[in-house]
Amino acid sequence: MDILFDTEQGRFSYRVAGLAIQEGRLLVQRVKGEEGLAVPGGHVAFGETAQEALRREFQEELGLSAQVGELAAVGEVFFHWYGPCQQIGLYYRVSLPVKPWEGVRRGLDQYGKAREDLEFLWTPVEQIQRGEAVFCLPQLAGHLTESGTLHFVSNQLD
């Protein structure tokens, strides 16, 4: 069972995501038909480590075996998701056994009874860092190629 639940005040989400950067491009995902780019990953299930969850999510959504590396960032993210949502996100560096592909690969995300069609694509890191791509977490953009662990807060509820 995913660590994702609703309260009277809103939704809480514990999410893990992977920063896969190859050939100067970051693997991102977006909901089909939407513009905003996010980092691939998903919710951690109860009793599962963050690294296990991340490997599982890459396998489920892309059919890829991800090698999980160092923790790159911890995010406290507040946003609208069927009402207010507070999310704790762990962002790990990952390596994948594929070269960046051209165009879009399709996938599916399912949580509870909800399903979303996802598109996965490789986007130049420079475009994200210059703000030329609609990246959902601009606080993370500047840290994509940096070492160490970043802590950030993103409040999109205002």
Backbone as a printed PyTorch tensor [residue, N CA C, xyz], in Angstrom:
tensor([[[  0.8350,  -1.1770,   0.0000],
         [  0.0000,   0.0000,   0.0000],
         [  0.8860,   1.2490,   0.0000]],

        [[  0.6280,   2.1360,  -0.9400],
         [  1.4070,   3.3650,  -1.0540],
         [  1.2120,   4.2630,   0.1590]],

        [[  2.2630,   4.9630,   0.5230],
         [  2.1670,   5.9490,   1.5960],
         [  1.6410,   7.2340,   0.9600]],

        [[  0.3510,   7.2400,   0.8250],
         [ -0.4070,   8.3040,   0.1690],
         [ -1.7840,   8.2680,   0.8100]],

        [[ -2.1450,   9.3290,   1.5050],
         [ -3.4450,   9.2910,   2.1750],
         [ -4.0270,  10.6930,   2.2720]],

        [[ -5.3370,  10.7150,   2.4690],
         [ -6.0610,  11.9690,   2.5940],
         [ -6.3900,  12.2390,   4.0560]],

        [[ -6.3310,  13.5150,   4.4230],
         [ -6.7200,  13.9770,   5.7440],
         [ -7.8050,  15.0380,   5.5490]],

        [[ -8.3170,  15.5730,   6.6500],
         [ -9.3030,  16.6490,   6.5360],
         [ -8.7050,  17.8960,   5.9060]],

        [[ -7.3970,  18.1100,   6.1020],
         [ -6.7400,  19.2990,   5.5610],
         [ -6.2650,  19.1310,   4.1240]],

        [[ -6.0690,  17.9080,   3.6870],
         [ -5.5760,  17.6640,   2.3370],
         [ -4.9020,  16.3140,   2.2410]],

        [[ -4.1250,  16.1450,   1.2140],
         [ -3.4720,  14.8730,   0.9090],
         [ -2.0110,  14.9070,   1.3410]],

        [[ -1.4940,  13.7490,   1.7920],
         [ -0.0750,  13.5910,   2.0890],
         [  0.4980,  12.5420,   1.1550]],

        [[  1.7080,  12.7910,   0.6700],
         [  2.3530,  11.9150,  -0.3020],
         [  3.8280,  11.7450,   0.0370]],

        [[  4.2800,  10.4910,   0.0600],
         [  5.7140,  10.1890,   0.2150],
         [  6.1680,   9.6330,  -1.1260]],

        [[  6.9730,  10.4140,  -1.8490],
         [  7.3580,  10.0750,  -3.2210],
         [  8.8640,   9.9890,  -3.3460]],

        [[  9.3060,   9.1340,  -4.2400],
         [ 10.7180,   8.9940,  -4.5650],
         [ 10.8410,   9.1610,  -6.0780]],

        [[ 11.9350,   9.7770,  -6.5180],
         [ 12.1090,  10.0220,  -7.9470],
         [ 13.5740,   9.8850,  -8.3330]],

        [[ 13.8060,   9.6370,  -9.6100],
         [ 15.1560,   9.4100, -10.1040],
         [ 15.6180,  10.4730, -11.0700]],

        [[ 16.8270,  10.9670, -10.8400],
         [ 17.4650,  11.9300, -11.7380],
         [ 18.3930,  11.1580, -12.6690]],

        [[ 17.8820,  10.8160, -13.8340],
         [ 18.6680,  10.0960, -14.8390],
         [ 19.1570,  11.1210, -15.8540]],

        [[ 20.4620,  11.3790, -15.8550],
         [ 21.0500,  12.3430, -16.7940],
         [ 22.0610,  11.6090, -17.6480]],

        [[ 21.8550,  11.6690, -18.9500],
         [ 22.7750,  11.0610, -19.9080],
         [ 22.9010,  11.9810, -21.1100]],

        [[ 24.1060,  12.1100, -21.5910],
         [ 24.3790,  12.9190, -22.7850],
         [ 23.7820,  14.3190, -22.6620]],

        [[ 23.8300,  14.8730, -21.4330],
         [ 23.3440,  16.2290, -21.2080],
         [ 21.8330,  16.3650, -21.1640]],

        [[ 21.1310,  15.2380, -21.1010],
         [ 19.6660,  15.2790, -21.0660],
         [ 19.1380,  14.5690, -19.8310]],

        [[ 18.0370,  15.0790, -19.3050],
         [ 17.3750,  14.5190, -18.1310],
         [ 16.1240,  13.7820, -18.5860]],

        [[ 15.9240,  12.5760, -18.0660],
         [ 14.6910,  11.8470, -18.3350],
         [ 13.5840,  12.4630, -17.4870]],

        [[ 12.5200,  12.8950, -18.1360],
         [ 11.3860,  13.5150, -17.4480],
         [ 10.0950,  12.8250, -17.8740]],

        [[  9.0650,  13.1090, -17.1100],
         [  7.7440,  12.5920, -17.4520],
         [  6.7430,  13.7330, -17.4050]],

        [[  5.6640,  13.5520, -18.1360],
         [  4.5470,  14.4860, -18.0680],
         [  3.2630,  13.6990, -18.2750]],

        [[  2.1940,  14.2290, -17.7420],
         [  0.8900,  13.6330, -17.9900],
         [  0.5350,  13.9390, -19.4340]],

        [[  0.0590,  12.9370, -20.1570],
         [ -0.2840,  13.1130, -21.5730],
         [ -1.2100,  14.3120, -21.7370]],

        [[ -0.8360,  15.1900, -22.6660],
         [ -1.6320,  16.3680, -22.9530],
         [ -1.3010,  17.5770, -22.0990]],

        [[ -0.3940,  17.4120, -21.1290],
         [ -0.0060,  18.5340, -20.2850],
         [  1.4150,  18.9580, -20.6030]],

        [[  1.7670,  20.1530, -20.1760],
         [  3.0760,  20.7240, -20.5020],
         [  4.1180,  20.4930, -19.4180]],

        [[  3.7080,  20.4620, -18.1490],
         [  4.6290,  20.4110, -17.0170],
         [  5.4360,  19.1240, -16.9480]],

        [[  6.7410,  19.2730, -16.7470],
         [  7.6560,  18.1390, -16.6770],
         [  8.0100,  17.8300, -15.2280]],

        [[  8.0220,  16.5510, -14.9040],
         [  8.4000,  16.0860, -13.5660],
         [  9.4790,  15.0220, -13.7220]],

        [[ 10.0530,  14.6310, -12.6030],
         [ 11.0760,  13.5940, -12.6000],
         [ 10.3800,  12.2490, -12.3690]],

        [[ 10.7000,  11.2160, -13.1520],
         [ 10.0330,   9.9180, -12.9950],
         [ 10.2490,   9.3210, -11.6110]],

        [[  9.2370,   8.6610, -11.1380],
         [  9.2880,   8.0030,  -9.8450],
         [  7.8930,   7.6290,  -9.4220]],

        [[  7.6860,   7.5240,  -8.1230],
         [  6.3680,   7.1760,  -7.6350],
         [  6.3410,   7.1040,  -6.1280]],

        [[  5.2640,   6.5930,  -5.6240],
         [  5.0670,   6.5350,  -4.1810],
         [  5.7330,   5.3160,  -3.5720]],

        [[  6.2420,   5.5210,  -2.3910],
         [  6.8630,   4.4490,  -1.6250],
         [  5.7420,   3.6630,  -0.9520]],

        [[  5.8240,   2.3480,  -1.0310],
         [  4.8440,   1.4950,  -0.3610],
         [  5.2850,   1.2650,   1.0770]],

        [[  4.3200,   1.0370,   1.9480],
         [  4.6350,   0.7720,   3.3460],
         [  5.5350,  -0.4580,   3.4410]],

        [[  6.6210,  -0.3630,   4.2180],
         [  7.5650,  -1.4620,   4.3960],
         [  8.6490,  -1.5360,   3.3370]],

        [[  8.6360,  -0.6220,   2.3910],
         [  9.5820,  -0.6030,   1.2760],
         [ 10.5780,   0.5390,   1.4990]],

        [[ 11.8460,   0.3180,   1.1510],
         [ 12.8030,   1.4180,   1.2240],
         [ 12.6040,   2.3270,   0.0180]],

        [[ 13.1240,   3.5340,   0.1180],
         [ 13.0280,   4.4720,  -0.9950],
         [ 13.7160,   3.9220,  -2.2400]],

        [[ 14.8880,   3.2990,  -2.0610],
         [ 15.6240,   2.7550,  -3.1970],
         [ 14.8540,   1.5940,  -3.8470]],

        [[ 14.2390,   0.7480,  -3.0370],
         [ 13.4310,  -0.3490,  -3.5860],
         [ 12.2520,   0.2020,  -4.3810]],

        [[ 11.6060,   1.2200,  -3.8280],
         [ 10.4680,   1.8290,  -4.5080],
         [ 10.8770,   2.4290,  -5.8470]],

        [[ 12.0240,   3.0810,  -5.8770],
         [ 12.4750,   3.7150,  -7.1090],
         [ 12.7820,   2.6730,  -8.1790]],

        [[ 13.4620,   1.6040,  -7.7910],
         [ 13.7170,   0.5230,  -8.7660],
         [ 12.4020,  -0.0700,  -9.2740]],

        [[ 11.4510,  -0.2810,  -8.3760],
         [ 10.1530,  -0.8370,  -8.7690],
         [  9.4240,   0.0930,  -9.7350]],

        [[  9.4050,   1.3740,  -9.4350],
         [  8.6940,   2.3340, -10.2880],
         [  9.2820,   2.3910, -11.7030]],

        [[ 10.6130,   2.3930, -11.8160],
         [ 11.2210,   2.4090, -13.1500],
         [ 10.8880,   1.1230, -13.9080]],

        [[ 10.8480,   0.0060, -13.2080],
         [ 10.5070,  -1.2600, -13.8490],
         [  9.0380,  -1.2590, -14.2970]],

        [[  8.1410,  -0.8250, -13.4150],
         [  6.7120,  -0.8250, -13.7310],
         [  6.3650,   0.1400, -14.8530]],

        [[  6.8980,   1.3390, -14.8000],
         [  6.4770,   2.3790, -15.7420],
         [  7.2470,   2.3720, -17.0500]],

        [[  8.5090,   1.9320, -17.0280],
         [  9.3280,   1.9860, -18.2400],
         [  9.9340,   0.6470, -18.6340]],

        [[  9.8090,  -0.3590, -17.7890],
         [ 10.4210,  -1.6490, -18.0770],
         [ 11.9380,  -1.5990, -18.0070]],

        [[ 12.4710,  -0.6740, -17.2030],
         [ 13.9170,  -0.4880, -17.1120],
         [ 14.4280,  -0.8070, -15.7130]],

        [[ 15.6110,  -1.4040, -15.6510],
         [ 16.2780,  -1.6720, -14.3830],
         [ 17.1560,  -0.4780, -14.0390]],

        [[ 16.7540,   0.2630, -13.0310],
         [ 17.4990,   1.4520, -12.6260],
         [ 18.5100,   1.0910, -11.5430]],

        [[ 19.7140,   1.6200, -11.6940],
         [ 20.7060,   1.5260, -10.6240],
         [ 20.6050,   2.8230,  -9.8300]],

        [[ 20.2710,   2.6950,  -8.5550],
         [ 20.0430,   3.8660,  -7.7130],
         [ 21.3620,   4.2780,  -7.0610]],

        [[ 21.7010,   5.5380,  -7.2370],
         [ 22.9310,   6.0820,  -6.6750],
         [ 22.6560,   6.9270,  -5.4470]],

        [[ 23.4120,   8.0250,  -5.3200],
         [ 23.3450,   8.8590,  -4.1240],
         [ 22.0690,   9.6960,  -4.0650]],

        [[ 21.6980,  10.0480,  -2.8470],
         [ 20.5830,  10.9520,  -2.6260],
         [ 21.0220,  12.3510,  -3.0620]],

        [[ 20.2840,  12.9320,  -3.9960],
         [ 20.6410,  14.2450,  -4.5340],
         [ 19.8580,  15.3760,  -3.8830]],

        [[ 18.6140,  15.0980,  -3.4820],
         [ 17.7870,  16.1690,  -2.9210],
         [ 16.6460,  15.6020,  -2.0910]],

        [[ 16.2310,  16.4290,  -1.1380],
         [ 15.0400,  16.1690,  -0.3390],
         [ 14.1430,  17.3790,  -0.5260]],

        [[ 12.9110,  17.1320,  -0.9380],
         [ 11.9980,  18.2380,  -1.1820],
         [ 10.7490,  18.1560,  -0.3310]],

        [[ 10.3670,  19.3200,   0.1960],
         [  9.0720,  19.4690,   0.8470],
         [  8.2360,  20.2650,  -0.1420]],

        [[  7.2590,  19.6010,  -0.7550],
         [  6.5420,  20.1920,  -1.8730],
         [  5.0570,  20.3000,  -1.5270]],

        [[  4.5310,  21.5050,  -1.6770],
         [  3.1170,  21.7820,  -1.4230],
         [  2.5000,  22.1790,  -2.7660]],

        [[  1.4630,  21.4700,  -3.1880],
         [  0.8640,  21.7420,  -4.4910],
         [ -0.5880,  21.2890,  -4.5060]],

        [[ -1.2850,  21.6130,  -5.5820],
         [ -2.6830,  21.2160,  -5.7460],
         [ -2.7350,  19.8570,  -6.4480]],

        [[ -3.4140,  18.9080,  -5.8100],
         [ -3.6250,  17.5890,  -6.4120],
         [ -4.9520,  17.0900,  -5.8670]],

        [[ -6.0290,  17.4300,  -6.5450],
         [ -7.3900,  17.1690,  -6.0450],
         [ -7.5470,  17.8160,  -4.6760]],

        [[ -7.0860,  19.0310,  -4.5400],
         [ -7.0400,  19.7420,  -3.2760],
         [ -5.5960,  19.9250,  -2.8590]],

        [[ -5.3530,  20.5110,  -1.6880],
         [ -3.9690,  20.7340,  -1.2580],
         [ -3.2530,  19.4270,  -0.9530]],

        [[ -1.9840,  19.3660,  -1.3460],
         [ -1.1620,  18.1730,  -1.1140],
         [  0.1710,  18.6090,  -0.5200]],

        [[  0.6070,  17.8800,   0.4900],
         [  1.9430,  18.0550,   1.0610],
         [  2.7210,  16.7900,   0.7520]],

        [[  3.8450,  16.9570,   0.0790],
         [  4.6260,  15.8080,  -0.3620],
         [  6.0470,  15.9060,   0.1710]],

        [[  6.5500,  14.7870,   0.6610],
         [  7.9660,  14.6510,   0.9750],
         [  8.5540,  13.8560,  -0.1830]],

        [[  9.5260,  14.4190,  -0.8610],
         [ 10.1290,  13.7670,  -2.0110],
         [ 11.6190,  13.5370,  -1.8150]],

        [[ 12.0620,  12.3260,  -2.1090],
         [ 13.4880,  11.9960,  -2.1110],
         [ 13.9000,  11.8040,  -3.5610]],

        [[ 14.9570,  12.4950,  -3.9700],
         [ 15.4110,  12.4910,  -5.3630],
         [ 16.8110,  11.8880,  -5.4220]],

        [[ 16.9220,  10.7460,  -6.0890],
         [ 18.1830,  10.0200,  -6.1800],
         [ 18.7500,  10.1200,  -7.5830]],

        [[ 20.0520,  10.0910,  -7.6820],
         [ 20.7040,   9.9550,  -8.9900],
         [ 20.5520,   8.5020,  -9.4090]],

        [[ 20.1920,   8.2840, -10.6580],
         [ 20.0390,   6.9160, -11.1620],
         [ 20.7550,   6.7860, -12.4950]],

        [[ 21.1580,   5.5670, -12.7870],
         [ 21.6770,   5.2750, -14.1220],
         [ 20.7860,   4.1910, -14.7200]],

        [[ 20.6210,   4.2910, -16.0200],
         [ 19.7370,   3.3810, -16.7470],
         [ 20.5170,   2.6410, -17.8210]],

        [[ 20.0870,   1.4300, -18.1580],
         [ 20.8150,   0.6170, -19.1410],
         [ 20.4480,   0.9250, -20.5910]],

        [[ 20.0370,   2.1640, -20.8660],
         [ 19.6590,   2.5500, -22.2280],
         [ 20.2570,   3.9100, -22.5530]],

        [[ 20.3670,   4.1790, -23.8230],
         [ 20.7600,   5.5060, -24.2940],
         [ 19.4970,   6.3520, -24.3980]],

        [[ 19.6300,   7.6690, -24.3060],
         [ 18.4430,   8.5170, -24.4830],
         [ 17.7840,   8.2650, -25.8430]],

        [[ 16.4710,   8.1500, -25.8260],
         [ 15.7240,   7.9260, -27.0620],
         [ 15.1670,   9.2510, -27.5550]],

        [[ 14.8330,   9.2660, -28.8040],
         [ 14.2030,  10.4400, -29.4050],
         [ 12.6960,  10.2860, -29.2710]],

        [[ 12.0180,  11.3950, -29.1380],
         [ 10.5650,  11.3550, -29.0520],
         [ 10.0750,  10.9280, -27.6770]],

        [[  8.8710,  10.3900, -27.6610],
         [  8.1620,  10.0900, -26.4220],
         [  7.9090,   8.6030, -26.2930]],

        [[  8.0930,   8.0670, -25.0970],
         [  7.6520,   6.7170, -24.7570],
         [  6.4550,   6.8580, -23.8420]],

        [[  5.4910,   6.0160, -24.0470],
         [  4.2710,   6.0940, -23.2470],
         [  4.3120,   5.1160, -22.0890]],

        [[  3.6760,   5.5080, -20.9980],
         [  3.5790,   4.6650, -19.8240],
         [  2.2780,   4.9530, -19.1020]],

        [[  2.0820,   4.2570, -18.0110],
         [  0.8570,   4.3870, -17.2440],
         [  1.2050,   4.4330, -15.7650]],

        [[  0.5800,   5.3370, -15.0510],
         [  0.7590,   5.4150, -13.6070],
         [ -0.5840,   5.1200, -12.9660]],

        [[ -0.5610,   4.2680, -11.9700],
         [ -1.7920,   3.9190, -11.2870],
         [ -1.5780,   4.0360,  -9.7860]],

        [[ -2.4660,   4.7110,  -9.1270],
         [ -2.4270,   4.8280,  -7.6740],
         [ -3.8750,   4.7580,  -7.2030]],

        [[ -4.1420,   3.7660,  -6.3780],
         [ -5.5180,   3.5320,  -5.9720],
         [ -6.3440,   3.1900,  -7.1970]],

        [[ -7.4560,   3.8610,  -7.3630],
         [ -8.3240,   3.6210,  -8.5240],
         [ -8.0520,   4.5980,  -9.6590]],

        [[ -7.1270,   5.5370,  -9.4480],
         [ -6.8100,   6.5530, -10.4540],
         [ -5.7270,   6.0480, -11.3980]],

        [[ -5.8390,   6.4470, -12.6610],
         [ -4.8350,   6.1080, -13.6770],
         [ -4.5100,   7.3580, -14.4730]],

        [[ -3.2270,   7.4910, -14.8260],
         [ -2.8070,   8.6060, -15.6780],
         [ -1.9110,   8.0720, -16.7850]],

        [[ -2.1700,   8.5460, -17.9950],
         [ -1.2850,   8.2240, -19.1060],
         [ -0.0800,   9.1490, -19.0280]],

        [[  1.1010,   8.5670, -19.0310],
         [  2.3340,   9.3400, -18.9210],
         [  3.1270,   9.2880, -20.2190]],

        [[  3.9040,  10.3320, -20.4320],
         [  4.8520,  10.3900, -21.5390],
         [  6.2370,  10.6100, -20.9380]],

        [[  7.1950,   9.8170, -21.3950],
         [  8.5760,   9.9220, -20.9230],
         [  9.4420,  10.4180, -22.0710]],

        [[ 10.2600,  11.4280, -21.8000],
         [ 11.1140,  11.9810, -22.8370],
         [ 12.3930,  12.5160, -22.2060]],

        [[ 13.4160,  12.6530, -23.0260],
         [ 14.7030,  13.1980, -22.5840],
         [ 14.7500,  14.6670, -22.9860]],

        [[ 15.0130,  15.5230, -22.0110],
         [ 15.0380,  16.9600, -22.2370],
         [ 16.4140,  17.5030, -21.8660]],

        [[ 17.0050,  18.3610, -22.6950],
         [ 18.3130,  18.9230, -22.3590],
         [ 18.3050,  19.6200, -20.9970]],

        [[ 19.2750,  19.2920, -20.1710],
         [ 19.3930,  19.8900, -18.8400],
         [ 19.4880,  21.4020, -18.9580]],

        [[ 20.2160,  21.8960, -19.9550],
         [ 20.3700,  23.3510, -20.1290],
         [ 19.0320,  24.0350, -20.3400]],

        [[ 18.1240,  23.4050, -21.0890],
         [ 16.7900,  23.9970, -21.3020],
         [ 16.0270,  24.0940, -19.9920]],

        [[ 16.1500,  23.0700, -19.1660],
         [ 15.4740,  23.0800, -17.8620],
         [ 16.0710,  24.1690, -16.9830]],

        [[ 17.3910,  24.2430, -16.9430],
         [ 18.0530,  25.2160, -16.0700],
         [ 17.8270,  26.6560, -16.5230]],

        [[ 17.6510,  26.8780, -17.8200],
         [ 17.3890,  28.2320, -18.3210],
         [ 15.9060,  28.5920, -18.2590]],

        [[ 15.0710,  27.6530, -17.8200],
         [ 13.6400,  27.9160, -17.7270],
         [ 12.9170,  27.8290, -19.0510]],

        [[ 13.5310,  27.1940, -20.0440],
         [ 12.9090,  27.0630, -21.3570],
         [ 11.9570,  25.8720, -21.4320]],

        [[ 11.9380,  25.0490, -20.3970],
         [ 11.0140,  23.9320, -20.2950],
         [ 10.2170,  24.1280, -19.0100]],

        [[  8.9690,  23.7310, -19.0100],
         [  8.1180,  23.9010, -17.8380],
         [  8.4070,  22.7630, -16.8640]],

        [[  9.3570,  23.0110, -15.9730],
         [  9.7960,  22.0150, -14.9970],
         [  9.0610,  22.2770, -13.6910]],

        [[  8.4040,  21.2610, -13.1650],
         [  7.5430,  21.4280, -11.9830],
         [  8.2970,  21.8550, -10.7300]],

        [[  9.5800,  21.5720, -10.6570],
         [ 10.3630,  21.9070,  -9.4650],
         [ 11.5770,  22.7500,  -9.8380]],

        [[ 11.3640,  24.0350, -10.0950],
         [ 12.4960,  24.8890, -10.4930],
         [ 13.5980,  24.9530,  -9.4330]],

        [[ 13.2660,  24.7200,  -8.1600],
         [ 14.2840,  24.7310,  -7.1100],
         [ 15.2900,  23.6060,  -7.3150]],

        [[ 14.8760,  22.5430,  -7.9390],
         [ 15.7390,  21.3940,  -8.2020],
         [ 16.5640,  21.5800,  -9.4750]],

        [[ 16.0990,  22.4130, -10.3840],
         [ 16.7430,  22.5630, -11.6930],
         [ 18.2140,  22.9360, -11.5980]],

        [[ 18.5540,  23.8600, -10.7300],
         [ 19.9390,  24.3010, -10.6140],
         [ 20.8660,  23.2860,  -9.9730]],

        [[ 20.2960,  22.2610,  -9.3600],
         [ 21.0900,  21.2480,  -8.6520],
         [ 21.2680,  19.9670,  -9.4710]],

        [[ 20.7070,  19.9100, -10.6540],
         [ 20.7220,  18.6680, -11.4340],
         [ 22.1200,  18.1260, -11.6730]],

        [[ 23.0740,  18.9970, -11.9150],
         [ 24.4340,  18.5480, -12.2180],
         [ 25.4110,  18.8220, -11.0730]],

        [[ 24.8890,  19.2160,  -9.9230],
         [ 25.7290,  19.5020,  -8.7590],
         [ 25.8690,  18.2580,  -7.8940]],

        [[ 26.9210,  18.2140,  -7.0870],
         [ 27.0830,  17.1120,  -6.1460],
         [ 26.5160,  17.5360,  -4.7940]],

        [[ 26.4550,  16.6040,  -3.8760],
         [ 25.9110,  16.8930,  -2.5570],
         [ 24.4080,  16.7380,  -2.5420]],

        [[ 23.8400,  16.9610,  -1.3690],
         [ 22.4020,  16.8030,  -1.1850],
         [ 21.7590,  18.1580,  -0.9310]],

        [[ 20.7640,  18.4650,  -1.7130],
         [ 20.0220,  19.7200,  -1.6080],
         [ 18.7470,  19.4790,  -0.8040]],

        [[ 18.3950,  20.4250,   0.0530],
         [ 17.0790,  20.4380,   0.6790],
         [ 16.3520,  21.6530,   0.1290]],

        [[ 15.1180,  21.4690,  -0.3250],
         [ 14.3550,  22.6120,  -0.8360],
         [ 12.8990,  22.5140,  -0.4140]],

        [[ 12.2460,  23.6670,  -0.4110],
         [ 10.8230,  23.7590,  -0.1480],
         [ 10.2040,  24.4280,  -1.3570]],

        [[  9.1410,  23.8430,  -1.8600],
         [  8.4190,  24.4020,  -2.9930],
         [  6.9520,  24.5180,  -2.5980]],

        [[  6.4810,  25.7570,  -2.4670],
         [  5.0890,  25.9680,  -2.0900],
         [  4.3490,  26.5470,  -3.2760]],

        [[  3.5950,  25.6930,  -3.9480],
         [  2.8170,  26.1070,  -5.1110],
         [  1.3560,  26.3410,  -4.7490]],

        [[  1.0390,  26.3580,  -3.4490],
         [ -0.3390,  26.5680,  -3.0020],
         [ -0.7050,  28.0360,  -2.9540]],

        [[  0.2990,  28.9090,  -2.8950],
         [  0.0240,  30.3680,  -2.8090],
         [ -0.5150,  30.9000,  -4.1080]]])
